[in-house]
Amino acid sequence: MRLDSPIEVHDHTLGPDTANVTLVEYGDYQSASCAQAHAFVHSARSLLGERLRYVFRHFPIGQVHRHAQHAAEAAEAAGAQGRFWDMHEALASRQRPLDDASLLSWAHELGLDTSLFLRDVATHVHADYIGRQVQGGIDSGVESTPAFFINGVRFEDEWQHGDALLRALEEAAVT
C-alpha cells in the first residue's frame, strides 16, 4: 500500500524536508503499541539524525480507546499555541490517565493559555482536521495503530522490536 495523502504544510514534522527518508506514523495516544512506537521513533531519530524526517498523523480508534480522540484534540489545541510536539511527548510517553484534569495539568506545565486550550478542546475546534487525517489513513489502508510508511510505502513487517523497521529506514536513508 502507498500513502494516499502527501505530506502537507499542516502535517506535524520533525527533521528536515530534505531528509533522505520520511517516516509517517499513524498513531493513537491511548494505544500501548503506539507507546512502544514512540520510544522506537526517539531511537531512530537519534540514530539517523538529519537523514530522517518524521511525520505524526492522528488515527484515534475510538471504538477501542475512548479517550484517544480527546487526546488528539488536546495535542492539536496545544499545536495551535505552537506546542504540538511538547504535548505529543506528554501524551505518547505518559499515556494514562487521559482525563480532562491530566490534560489541563499538562497544558499548564507547558505554559499554554489554558483558557484557550480548554475552549479548543471543549468545542472540538480540531476535530475536522483529525477526521481528515483518519480518512487519509483509511484511504492508505490503515486499520490499526501504529501504522508506518517509509517514503510513502507502507511498512508491512513486524516493527515491535524495531530491528526490521530500523533496517528499512537505514536502507532508505542511503538510497
N, C-alpha and C positions, 0 to 999 in steps of 0.2 A: 504494500500500500504506500501511497505517496501522501505527503502533506497537502491537503486541499487548499488551505488558507496560507498565502505567503506571509512572510514576516512584514509587519507594518509599523509605522511610526508609533502607534499606540501600544504595541507589544512591550512587555517588560523584559529588557535585555540586560545582560551583564557581559562585558567583553566587547572588543572592537567589531564593528561592522565588517571589517576587512579580514576577520579571522578565517583561517583555513577551514574550520569546521564549525557548524552551528548545530547545537543540541537543543531541540524543542521538547519540553516536558509538558504533558497534560497532567495536572495533579489535583488532588483533593486534600484539603488541610486536615481532615479527620481520618484519613487512611493511614494505617500503620505501615503499609508498604511505601507510601509516599514519604513517611518519616525516614525510612531506610534510604530511599532515593535521595532525600535531601542531604543526608550525610555523604552519600556517594558523590553527588554533584559538587560538594565542597572539595572533596579529594581530587576529583577530575579537574576542577578549575585550578587547584594548586599545581597539579602535575603539568597541565597543558598551557597554563598561563595565557598569553596573548593569542595563542593559536585557537582558542575556544571562545565562541560566543554562545551564551546560554540564554534561552528564552523560556519563561514560565507562562503557561496558559492555564486558566481555571477549567476544571472539569468536576465540579461537585456532584457527587452521586447521592442525591437527597433521599432516594428510596432506602439506602443503607446507612447513610451518615446524616442524621437530622440537623446537625449544626454546620455542615460543610458549606452550604450556600451563604449562610450568615457570616461565616468566617471569610469567605471570598469577598463578600461585600465590605467587610471590615478592612481587608487588605486594600481594596480599591479606594475606600474612604481615606485611608492613610496615604495612598498614592496620590490622591487629589491634593494632598498637602506636601507632596514631594518625598514621602517616606514609605513608599511601597516596599522596598527591599528590607527595611527595618522591621516592618510589620510581618512581612513574609517570613523572615527569620524567626520571629517570636512565635508565629502560628505553626510553622513547619517543625520547629525544634521542640516546642512545648506541647503541642497538640491538645492537651486537655488541661483544664476544662476550657470549653469554648463558649461559655455563657457570657451574658452581657457585662457582668461585673469584671470578669477577666479581660475581655476585650477593651473595656473602658480603662482598666488599670494599665494595660499595655499602651494604649493611646496616650495616657497621661505620662508614663515612663518615657515615651518617645517625644514628648513635648508638643504633641498635637493640640490644635484648638479643639478641645473635647466637645464643645457645644456643636461645632460644625461636624465633627466626626459622628456624634450621636444622631444629628439630624440626617446626615447622609445615609447612615445605616438604617435608621428607623423608617425613612421614606423610600428606601430601595433605589436610590439615585443611580447606582451602578449595576442594577440587575440586568438591564438590557445588554450592556457590554459583556457581562459574564455569560449571558444567554447566547450571544453571538460566538463567544469562544467555545462554548459547549457545542453549538451547532457545527462550528468548524471542525471540532474533534470528531463528532459523529460523521460528518462528511468525509473525514480522513480515516474512518474505520475504527476509531477509539471506542472501546466498550468498557474498559476498566482502567484504573489508575495504579501506578503511574504508567503512562504510555510515552515512549520516546521516539523521536525522529532525528536521524543524523543526516544533515544536508538534504532534508526533505524526504528521506526514505525511512519508513517505519522499521525500527529495530525489533525484530521478532524473537530473538533468542532470550534465554533467561538472563536477567540482569541482577538478581538478588545479591550475588556475591560481588558483582561489579566487574569481574575479570573479563568476561566476554564483551561487555559494553565498553569498558576501558580500552580493550584491544581494538574494537571497531572505531572508537574515537581517535586513537593514536594513528591507526591506518588512514583514516580520513584526513587527519591533520597533516600528513606528509604528502598527500596527493594534490 
